[in-house]
Amino acid sequence: MFWASKKYHLENMSFSELVVAYVQYPAIQAYFLIAVLGFTVLTVQAEWSIVHIAVALIVVLIYPLIWYLLHRFVLHSQYLYKSPNFAKVWKRIHFDHHSDPNDLRVLFGALHTTLPTVAIFTLPIGWLIDGLHGAMVAVSSGVIVTMFYEFCHCIQHLHYTPNLKFFRTIKRYHLLHHFRNEHGNYGITNYFWDKLLGTYYDKDDKWQKSPTVFNLGYDEQEAAKYPWVAELSKSSD
């Protein structure tokens, strides 16, 4: 399967087709291999301990905050598209996804941006707690959590009603972010930080529909001043 040459639109896919596409996506395979390698090396070189379990739990607990901050203040910021150096990155990692939320090819995070981000935020945690072995646990845990986030994100855009209440709930909140107002509901699997920081809303909260929900504020006026994303969009048509 060559992902770059195929179209995957979630409104036309079944759950089983999504699972097949998910496990064949190169970034997901890379995350899995990194996790297996990290945990295998740790098992061979050192005995597992309560410290390593604690590192993994800390990563799992802190990940929702990391995602919230990145999603709100980086992916939804305007400074990335205003720079010719970062316009291509911003277009790939978020603008294209909001422009066509059901395109599976741009729903997944790009490996060259996601993997360094996971390492930057998890490796220091593990290193400070237990040196090299702690760092391996932290990074391995980080990519596993990323895989879970990516799968949940896929389900949120799939034309499918999950059986579990948890998945139905996070799907509703995330679709509001995409189709009603992008200035709230920044979480993917956890909306604690949205609730704490005032960006959570439900369908009954009467947030007005945002005119920039599909373009993230990058309209014709912005494109005239900062043309790089628009030029990249034309070249990819």
C-alpha positions as a printed Julia matrix, in Angstrom:
237×3 Matrix{Float64}:
   0.0    0.0    0.0
   1.43   3.34  -1.04
  -0.19   5.98   1.14
   0.97   8.96  -0.91
  -0.74   7.68  -4.04
  -4.1    6.72  -2.5
  -7.05   8.62  -1.09
  -8.52   7.67   2.26
 -11.67   9.52   3.23
 -13.15   8.4    6.5
 -16.74   9.08   5.5
 -16.37   6.27   2.93
 -14.53   3.75   5.13
 -15.75   1.02   7.44
 -14.24   0.41  10.87
 -12.36  -2.68   9.63
 -10.95  -0.72   6.67
  -9.78   1.96   9.08
  -7.99  -0.61  11.25
  -6.18  -2.0    8.22
  -5.16   1.47   7.05
  -4.11   2.42  10.57
  -1.72  -0.5   11.08
  -0.22   0.01   7.62
   0.5    3.71   8.08
   4.31   4.21   8.19
   4.3    6.52  11.24
   2.23   4.07  13.29
   4.6    1.27  12.34
   7.56   3.44  13.36
   5.99   4.22  16.75
   5.35   0.52  17.35
   8.91  -0.47  16.47
  10.34   2.26  18.72
   8.2    1.07  21.64
   9.14  -2.6   21.11
  12.82  -1.72  20.79
  12.8    0.5   23.86
  11.05  -1.99  26.12
  13.13  -4.9   24.78
  16.41  -3.12  25.47
  15.21  -2.17  28.95
  14.18  -5.76  29.67
  17.57  -7.09  28.57
  19.71  -4.47  30.3
  17.83  -3.88  33.52
  15.12  -5.33  35.67
  11.79  -3.57  35.63
  11.04  -1.66  38.82
   8.39   0.52  40.37
  10.42   3.51  39.17
   9.97   2.52  35.55
   6.25   2.0   36.05
   6.07   5.43  37.67
   7.82   7.01  34.66
   5.29   5.43  32.3
   2.36   6.62  34.43
   3.74  10.16  34.59
   4.0   10.26  30.8
   0.43   9.01  30.44
  -0.86  11.59  32.94
   1.05  14.57  31.55
   0.36  13.84  27.89
  -3.13  15.45  27.83
  -1.61  18.73  29.06
   1.19  18.57  26.5
  -1.31  17.96  23.71
  -3.61  20.74  24.93
  -0.79  23.31  24.98
   0.57  22.27  21.58
  -2.85  22.15  19.97
  -4.02  25.47  21.34
  -0.88  27.58  21.27
   1.1   26.07  18.39
  -1.2   24.36  15.91
  -3.87  27.06  16.22
  -1.44  29.94  16.35
  -0.93  32.35  13.45
   2.82  32.81  13.66
   3.61  29.55  11.84
   1.9   30.47   8.56
   3.38  33.96   8.73
   6.86  32.51   8.35
   8.06  31.09   5.02
  10.19  28.66   7.02
   7.27  27.14   8.91
   4.35  27.6    6.5
   4.82  24.16   4.92
   4.97  22.48   8.33
   1.82  24.25   9.56
  -0.06  23.42   6.38
   0.77  19.73   6.72
   0.28  19.3   10.46
  -2.97  21.23  10.9
  -4.29  23.49   8.15
  -4.92  20.61   5.74
  -6.64  18.62   8.47
  -9.08  21.41   9.26
  -9.64  22.09   5.57
 -10.64  18.46   5.01
 -11.16  16.82   8.42
 -11.99  13.4    6.99
  -8.86  12.98   4.86
  -6.97  10.23   6.65
  -3.71  11.09   4.89
  -3.41  14.39   6.78
  -5.21  13.3    9.95
  -2.16  11.46  11.24
   0.62  13.58  12.65
   3.67  13.79  10.41
   6.4   11.5   11.75
   9.16  14.08  11.28
   7.32  16.53  13.55
   5.49  14.22  15.96
   8.38  11.95  16.93
  10.79  14.78  17.88
   7.96  16.41  19.84
   7.32  13.22  21.79
  11.04  12.9   22.54
  11.41  16.54  23.6
   8.62  16.31  26.16
   9.1   12.77  27.47
  12.84  12.04  27.37
  13.81  14.68  30.0
  11.16  13.33  32.38
  12.53   9.81  32.24
  16.16  10.94  32.28
  15.7   13.02  35.43
  14.0   10.13  37.23
  16.18   7.19  36.19
  18.78   8.19  33.62
  19.01   6.3   30.33
  16.63   3.54  31.32
  14.05   6.05  32.51
  14.39   7.95  29.25
  13.76   4.78  27.24
  10.62   4.04  29.25
   9.4    7.61  28.83
   9.89   7.76  25.07
   8.46   4.26  24.56
   5.43   5.19  26.67
   5.08   8.45  24.75
   4.86   6.75  21.36
   2.35   4.21  22.68
   0.15   7.03  23.97
   0.57   8.75  20.6
  -0.63   5.6   18.84
  -3.71   5.55  21.08
  -4.37   9.23  20.41
  -4.04   8.7   16.67
  -6.49   5.8   16.74
  -9.03   7.76  18.78
  -8.61  10.68  16.37
  -9.38   8.38  13.45
 -12.54   7.07  15.13
 -13.65  10.64  15.83
 -13.73  11.34  12.09
 -14.96   7.94  10.92
 -18.59   7.66   9.79
 -19.23   5.31  12.67
 -20.99   5.41  16.03
 -18.78   3.8   18.71
 -20.34   1.34  21.11
 -18.43   2.62  24.13
 -19.69   5.8   25.78
 -16.13   7.1   26.18
 -15.55   7.06  22.43
 -18.97   8.56  21.68
 -18.29  11.4   24.11
 -14.83  12.36  22.85
 -16.08  12.06  19.27
 -18.86  14.59  19.94
 -16.52  17.1   21.56
 -13.91  16.78  18.82
 -16.4   17.16  15.98
 -17.64  20.36  17.62
 -14.04  21.62  17.45
 -13.96  20.86  13.72
 -17.43  21.86  12.6
 -18.64  24.48  15.08
 -15.86  26.44  16.76
 -12.14  25.68  16.62
 -11.37  27.91  19.62
 -12.36  25.22  22.11
 -12.25  21.49  22.82
  -8.54  21.15  22.14
  -8.28  17.75  23.81
  -8.46  14.46  21.96
  -9.08  11.82  24.62
  -9.2   14.06  27.69
 -10.96  17.4   28.14
  -9.88  18.11  31.72
  -7.6   20.95  30.66
 -10.28  22.45  28.43
 -12.62  22.5   31.41
  -9.98  23.93  33.73
  -8.82  26.64  31.3
 -12.21  27.69  29.95
 -12.07  26.25  26.44
 -14.48  23.35  26.92
 -17.95  23.47  25.43
 -20.73  21.03  24.69
 -23.4   21.27  22.02
 -25.72  22.98  24.5
 -23.26  25.72  25.47
 -24.35  27.87  22.51
 -20.91  28.78  21.26
 -21.42  30.58  17.98
 -20.32  28.87  14.78
 -16.88  30.15  13.85
 -16.37  31.57  10.33
 -12.78  30.31  10.42
 -13.47  26.74  11.51
 -12.16  25.35   8.22
  -9.35  27.81   7.43
  -8.09  28.63  10.96
  -8.07  32.33  10.12
  -5.97  31.91   6.99
  -8.4   33.69   4.66
  -7.85  35.59   1.41
  -6.61  38.71   3.22
  -4.07  36.71   5.22
  -3.04  34.8    2.1
  -2.34  38.08   0.33
   0.06  39.07   3.1
   1.49  35.62   3.76
   1.16  33.68   0.48
   3.23  30.59   1.21
   0.44  28.26   2.38
  -1.79  29.36  -0.5
   1.0   28.72  -3.0
   1.61  25.27  -1.54
  -2.11  24.51  -1.72
  -2.26  25.47  -5.4
   0.77  23.37  -6.26
  -0.75  20.31  -4.58
  -4.12  20.55  -6.39
